[in-house]
Amino acid sequence: MSAHLAMTGIVDWEQLTGQSRFVIELVTFPIFSAIAGVLTNWTGVLMLFRPARFHGFKCPGLETLFPFLPRWIQVLPIFAPGGILGFQAIIAARAEKMASVAVDQTLGRIGKLSEIMDVLEQDRIIVHVVEVARRDLPAMVEELMLQEHPQLWAELSPRLRQVVVERVEDQLPEIVERGMERVKGSVDSIVDARLLAVGFLRNNPEALRSIVEAAGAPELRFMVRIGLLGAPFGLFLALVVHVQHHIPFLSGVPTWVFILSGAALIGALVNVIAIKVVFTPGLPQPRYKCLWKQARMAKRQPQAAADIGHALAYEVLTMQNLAEDLLNGPRGDKARMLIADQLRREINNTLGPVGLMVRLAVGSDEFEAMQRAGAAAAIGFAPKLLADAEFTTAQSEKVAQFATQKLQELPPDEFMDILLSAIEQDAWLLYVHGGLLGVLVGIVHLAIFGA
């Protein structure tokens, strides 16, 4: 037996097993390579999602060194301000970028916000608003006027107060319907659905994680299992190591260097294969072009689309989020002006001759003040409308059905871009992680079995 095959591990395995070094390598290389492959893909999946918050420790000298590091190292999710070294899940660390790409890929394919509003149960919404308003409107007006205009409210006769409330109540269904139509006609210019979704996902990385994790759960489990491909690669490495010193350009490479290089390559390769099999190609291909013909995710598009549509409807495009952005978002002042203008029209139309009586009784300035106060009250009334969990859940289900249908209708290659966009820009981190873990497993093998 040549010198380069001499056992230098913790025990003499040839003597212990009665087998040649070659046989031992044929057995152990595939086992360790399979372990490396599974560990690589399992920990790679964990790296995508956990931990959601940065965890680390103070590293002396890192704060001074950091500005001199290359940019591609500085952006790794292992650094925090103040010289902190640690780690944060890739999806959480890249939440804003991933959310931006993912939102572009989804909302851009689903449609405008006004189209989404079209699928809501508008008749049920009107009935719900009217029911809630009729129950609380007299008390709300009473409370509002006592807070804002106590003297004015005291000067109005009880009968005049009652007439105003009754006339508004009688016209509530028509008022609500006209208001909804006007808001829907302007919603795309008031609410930027992309900014809403990106902002929400940036501030709630757990939501982004749950969307990706839920939509791709079967594929993520497959990515772990496919790590077993390390076994045949390990068998091939054992064969190459056996004949290495007879191959030009390789004979001068120390065996331990060759083993560690091969282990690193296997660790990275199983990650590459896992991502390729899951996400490419979107359209079916002949076997001679692609052994697996079509991406696993593409084959499961109907269910995956339903998972993404559900997550968008219940996590991001909820009625609560839309109402919050509509009233308090970057263009909330425009929405408030629209609501105030609409309410002024409704007050004038509804009160009719009563409006003239009120105007004469309290004066034009005070009448305008009542209208403005009414607009503020209508805006403050929104949380009460959304407090009914059954109602909001029913509307979210409508949005989920709409989004699911749109996503299911996408060509498979376009659908693939939605989830692939969430990880492909940082996939190289998974490959590097796979290579490093492969080296670690290779070192363990060398320590046990030698070179």
Secondary structure, 3 states (H helix, E strand, C coil): CCHHHCCCCCCCHHHHHCCCHHHHHHHHHHHHHHHHHHHHHHHHHHHHHCCCCCEEEECCCHHHHHHHCCHHHHCCCCEECCCEEEECCHHHHCHHHHHHHHHHHHHHHHCCHHHHHHCCCHHHHHHHHHHHHHHHHHHHHHHHHHHHCHHHHHHCCHHHHHHHHHHHHHCHHHHHHHHHHHHHHHHHHHCCHHHHHHHHHHHCHHHHHHHHHHHCHHHHHHHHHHHHHHHHHHHHHHHHHHHHHHCCCCCCCCHHHHHHHHHHHHHHHHHHHHHHHHHCCCCCCCCCCCCCCCCHHHHCHHHHHHHHHHHHHHHHCCHHHHHHHHHHCCCHHHHHHHHHHHHHHHHHHHHCHHHHHHHHHHCHHHHHHHHHHHHHHHHHCHHHHCCCHHHHHHHHHHHHHHHHHHHHCCCHHHHHHHHHHHHHHHHHHHHHHHHHHHHHHHHHHHHHHCC
